[in-house]
């Protein structure tokens, strides 16, 4: 099942399948190491969903809700 990071629940894990958004946003997300086939885990989510803290490739990354909404994962 394909979902955006903002639709995932706390502690849920997934594999990134697609990074969307405009060219500049997509490049920024990819430069942060959020790339297709990487495993990701939701670590924390603020009450209103901004920011979303994830664990990817052994490090922690905080994303804005708008960025996280453009990252699609297959839930594991």
Z-matrix of the N, CA and C atoms (Angstrom, degrees):
N
C 1 1.447
C 2 1.528 1 109.20
N 3 1.307 2 117.19 1 128.00
C 4 1.455 3 123.08 2 -177.18
C 5 1.524 4 110.17 3 -93.42
N 6 1.356 5 115.53 4 129.16
C 7 1.473 6 121.51 5 179.54
C 8 1.518 7 109.59 6 -142.58
N 9 1.320 8 115.63 7 158.85
C 10 1.469 9 119.17 8 173.35
C 11 1.525 10 107.62 9 -84.29
N 12 1.313 11 116.64 10 161.70
C 13 1.470 12 120.30 11 179.57
C 14 1.520 13 112.05 12 -58.98
N 15 1.321 14 117.51 13 -32.00
C 16 1.467 15 120.13 14 -178.59
C 17 1.526 16 112.14 15 -70.19
N 18 1.319 17 118.05 16 -17.18
C 19 1.462 18 121.96 17 179.40
C 20 1.522 19 113.08 18 -92.57
N 21 1.326 20 116.80 19 -5.81
C 22 1.457 21 120.60 20 -179.14
C 23 1.530 22 110.99 21 -82.80
N 24 1.319 23 115.32 22 159.63
C 25 1.458 24 121.54 23 179.57
C 26 1.523 25 110.52 24 -100.63
N 27 1.314 26 115.33 25 163.49
C 28 1.455 27 122.38 26 178.35
C 29 1.521 28 110.56 27 -54.49
N 30 1.329 29 117.60 28 135.89
C 31 1.467 30 126.07 29 179.04
C 32 1.520 31 113.95 30 70.86
N 33 1.318 32 118.50 31 1.89
C 34 1.460 33 120.84 32 177.94
C 35 1.526 34 109.08 33 -75.77
N 36 1.320 35 116.15 34 144.86
C 37 1.465 36 121.65 35 -179.73
C 38 1.510 37 109.78 36 -115.93
N 39 1.333 38 115.19 37 152.08
C 40 1.448 39 120.42 38 178.47
C 41 1.518 40 111.19 39 -157.33
N 42 1.319 41 115.02 40 171.27
C 43 1.462 42 122.33 41 176.85
C 44 1.520 43 107.05 42 -115.00
N 45 1.315 44 115.93 43 127.26
C 46 1.458 45 121.18 44 -178.31
C 47 1.525 46 109.34 45 -66.25
N 48 1.331 47 115.71 46 129.18
C 49 1.459 48 120.98 47 179.24
C 50 1.520 49 112.11 48 -110.83
N 51 1.341 50 116.86 49 -29.82
C 52 1.466 51 119.97 50 -175.26
C 53 1.523 52 110.30 51 -154.78
N 54 1.316 53 115.67 52 142.13
C 55 1.466 54 121.94 53 172.65
C 56 1.522 55 106.12 54 -118.95
N 57 1.337 56 116.08 55 117.59
C 58 1.462 57 121.39 56 -177.71
C 59 1.509 58 112.26 57 -103.42
N 60 1.315 59 115.57 58 -159.52
C 61 1.461 60 121.42 59 179.59
C 62 1.512 61 111.87 60 97.37
N 63 1.330 62 115.18 61 175.94
C 64 1.466 63 118.24 62 178.22
C 65 1.525 64 109.37 63 -70.68
N 66 1.299 65 115.55 64 171.83
C 67 1.468 66 120.86 65 -173.19
C 68 1.540 67 113.03 66 -57.35
N 69 1.325 68 116.98 67 -45.14
C 70 1.470 69 120.83 68 -177.88
C 71 1.531 70 111.22 69 -66.35
N 72 1.333 71 116.93 70 -43.65
C 73 1.461 72 120.73 71 179.15
C 74 1.520 73 110.67 72 -64.51
N 75 1.321 74 116.40 73 -44.75
C 76 1.462 75 120.87 74 -179.95
C 77 1.532 76 110.45 75 -60.12
N 78 1.325 77 116.98 76 -44.54
C 79 1.473 78 121.37 77 -179.38
C 80 1.529 79 110.19 78 -62.81
N 81 1.337 80 117.66 79 -42.44
C 82 1.466 81 121.24 80 -179.75
C 83 1.530 82 110.50 81 -63.06
N 84 1.334 83 116.75 82 -43.77
C 85 1.465 84 120.69 83 179.43
C 86 1.525 85 110.62 84 -63.35
N 87 1.331 86 117.05 85 -46.03
C 88 1.463 87 120.72 86 179.45
C 89 1.524 88 111.31 87 -63.00
N 90 1.336 89 117.16 88 -38.77
C 91 1.471 90 121.35 89 178.86
C 92 1.523 91 112.47 90 -64.41
N 93 1.347 92 117.12 91 -24.19
C 94 1.465 93 120.71 92 177.87
C 95 1.529 94 111.35 93 -80.68
N 96 1.332 95 117.19 94 -1.33
C 97 1.457 96 120.48 95 179.06
C 98 1.514 97 114.53 96 94.22
N 99 1.319 98 116.47 97 6.15
C 100 1.466 99 121.23 98 178.34
C 101 1.524 100 106.19 99 -89.15
N 102 1.335 101 115.53 100 92.16
C 103 1.462 102 122.17 101 -173.70
C 104 1.526 103 110.78 102 -123.13
N 105 1.329 104 117.17 103 156.78
C 106 1.461 105 120.04 104 177.76
C 107 1.532 106 112.43 105 -55.18
N 108 1.310 107 115.74 106 144.50
C 109 1.471 108 126.78 107 -179.90
C 110 1.527 109 114.11 108 79.03
N 111 1.317 110 118.38 109 -4.78
C 112 1.467 111 120.45 110 176.53
C 113 1.529 112 109.03 111 -78.27
N 114 1.336 113 115.97 112 142.58
C 115 1.461 114 120.10 113 176.12
C 116 1.513 115 109.14 114 -84.80
N 117 1.320 116 115.65 115 142.11
C 118 1.460 117 121.50 116 -177.19
C 119 1.524 118 108.84 117 -136.15
N 120 1.329 119 115.54 118 147.05
C 121 1.467 120 121.51 119 177.40
C 122 1.521 121 108.71 120 -130.94
N 123 1.330 122 116.41 121 135.61
C 124 1.468 123 121.03 122 176.93
C 125 1.521 124 107.49 123 -78.56
N 126 1.324 125 116.84 124 118.94
C 127 1.463 126 121.07 125 -178.66
C 128 1.526 127 112.27 126 -97.76
N 129 1.321 128 116.22 127 -43.41
C 130 1.469 129 121.63 128 -179.90
C 131 1.510 130 109.92 129 -150.50
N 132 1.326 131 114.46 130 148.54
C 133 1.456 132 119.56 131 175.95
C 134 1.525 133 106.92 132 -140.20
N 135 1.313 134 116.52 133 126.33
C 136 1.463 135 120.83 134 178.49
C 137 1.529 136 108.85 135 -63.16
N 138 1.322 137 117.86 136 156.77
C 139 1.471 138 121.64 137 -177.81
C 140 1.532 139 114.41 138 -50.87
N 141 1.301 140 117.94 139 -37.92
C 142 1.462 141 120.45 140 179.35
C 143 1.528 142 111.98 141 -96.85
N 144 1.339 143 116.56 142 9.49
C 145 1.454 144 121.04 143 177.01
C 146 1.513 145 115.39 144 83.68
N 147 1.320 146 117.79 145 10.64
C 148 1.460 147 120.59 146 -178.45
C 149 1.520 148 110.12 147 -139.03
N 150 1.296 149 120.96 148 112.18
C 151 1.456 150 128.45 149 5.97
C 152 1.533 151 112.97 150 -90.37
N 153 1.337 152 113.75 151 172.34
C 154 1.460 153 122.44 152 174.81
C 155 1.524 154 106.28 153 -111.25
N 156 1.321 155 117.57 154 126.19
C 157 1.456 156 120.69 155 178.87
C 158 1.519 157 108.68 156 -104.60
N 159 1.343 158 115.06 157 126.75
C 160 1.457 159 120.59 158 -178.09
C 161 1.524 160 110.76 159 -122.56
N 162 1.317 161 114.65 160 162.12
C 163 1.460 162 120.89 161 172.07
C 164 1.520 163 105.83 162 -115.40
N 165 1.326 164 115.42 163 124.40
C 166 1.459 165 121.51 164 -178.85
C 167 1.518 166 109.04 165 -144.06
N 168 1.316 167 116.51 166 132.24
C 169 1.468 168 122.59 167 178.93
C 170 1.527 169 111.88 168 53.26
N 171 1.335 170 117.28 169 35.84
C 172 1.455 171 121.48 170 176.09
C 173 1.519 172 115.58 171 82.12
N 174 1.302 173 119.09 172 2.28
C 175 1.466 174 119.82 173 177.63
C 176 1.528 175 110.10 174 -126.86
N 177 1.311 176 115.59 175 165.20
C 178 1.460 177 123.04 176 -177.99
C 179 1.524 178 109.31 177 -100.91
N 180 1.324 179 115.56 178 138.79
C 181 1.445 180 121.22 179 -177.63
C 182 1.522 181 108.82 180 -138.37
N 183 1.306 182 116.11 181 135.09
C 184 1.461 183 121.86 182 178.33
C 185 1.525 184 108.27 183 -106.53
N 186 1.328 185 115.89 184 125.75
C 187 1.460 186 121.70 185 -178.50
C 188 1.519 187 110.79 186 -119.11
N 189 1.319 188 116.48 187 148.31
C 190 1.454 189 120.32 188 172.83
C 191 1.523 190 108.58 189 -73.76
N 192 1.315 191 115.88 190 156.75
C 193 1.466 192 121.10 191 -178.56
C 194 1.532 193 111.00 192 -56.88
N 195 1.321 194 116.93 193 -41.24
C 196 1.465 195 120.97 194 179.26
C 197 1.513 196 113.15 195 -63.20
N 198 1.325 197 116.73 196 -35.49
C 199 1.464 198 120.38 197 176.89
C 200 1.523 199 110.19 198 -70.88
N 201 1.337 200 115.90 199 -47.32
C 202 1.468 201 121.28 200 -177.85
C 203 1.523 202 111.83 201 -62.09
N 204 1.315 203 117.60 202 -31.68
C 205 1.468 204 121.58 203 -179.53
C 206 1.528 205 111.83 204 -67.77
N 207 1.323 206 117.75 205 -18.07
C 208 1.463 207 122.21 206 -179.64
C 209 1.529 208 112.77 207 -97.73
N 210 1.318 209 117.19 208 6.23
C 211 1.466 210 121.82 209 179.15
C 212 1.522 211 107.59 210 -110.46
N 213 1.329 212 115.42 211 119.16
C 214 1.462 213 120.74 212 -176.96
C 215 1.515 214 111.14 213 -107.98
N 216 1.314 215 115.50 214 136.46
C 217 1.467 216 121.20 215 -176.25
C 218 1.522 217 110.77 216 -130.09
N 219 1.317 218 114.10 217 156.46
C 220 1.449 219 122.27 218 170.14
C 221 1.513 220 104.86 219 -100.66
N 222 1.322 221 117.46 220 118.44
C 223 1.462 222 122.25 221 -176.99
C 224 1.512 223 109.62 222 -66.94
N 225 1.334 224 115.58 223 133.21
C 226 1.476 225 120.66 224 178.83
C 227 1.507 226 111.44 225 -92.39
